[in-house]
Amino acid sequence: MLTGNALNIHLPPPLPASEATRLAGSTPASLAWKFRPGGLIMAFLAIGPLMLPLVWWHPTMPARWKIFWSVGIFGVSLLIVLACIWTYPRLVELYQELRSLLSEAG
């Protein structure tokens, strides 16, 4: 049978705070999920340009990258809006043609 002394686990002493932060660095694993690249991409796919505050609140991203990503997100969003504007009249035309075909058939 095991006694209390047999279960002792010897761990090294904890690192000082400065040493621990130096070893951890600014790896993506140390960031909150919403600031990791995957989280930012998922936010853009879900809510589009409304996720820009997440880019600007990012704790370790340089300002140059924040501007770059903001312009890119704005550009992609603008292309999506322009594609919707271009598609709408064509869809209306196709639905009118479909309605006329259905009225002739029935």
URURQUI-V601151 format. One record per pair of residues at least 6 apart in sequence whose C-alpha atoms are under 8 Angstrom apart, sorted by the first residue. I is the first residue (numbers start at 1). J is the second residue. D is the distance in whole Angstrom. If there is no record, write none. Layout:
# URURQUI-V601151
I | J | D
I | J | D
This chain:
# URURQUI-V601151
24 | 30 | 7
26 | 60 | 7
28 | 36 | 6
28 | 37 | 8
29 | 36 | 8
33 | 39 | 6
34 | 40 | 6
34 | 54 | 7
35 | 54 | 7
35 | 55 | 8
35 | 58 | 6
40 | 51 | 8
40 | 54 | 7
40 | 55 | 8
43 | 51 | 6
44 | 50 | 8
44 | 51 | 6
48 | 73 | 8
48 | 77 | 7
49 | 73 | 6
49 | 74 | 7
49 | 77 | 7
52 | 70 | 7
52 | 73 | 8
55 | 66 | 6
55 | 69 | 8
55 | 70 | 8
56 | 66 | 6
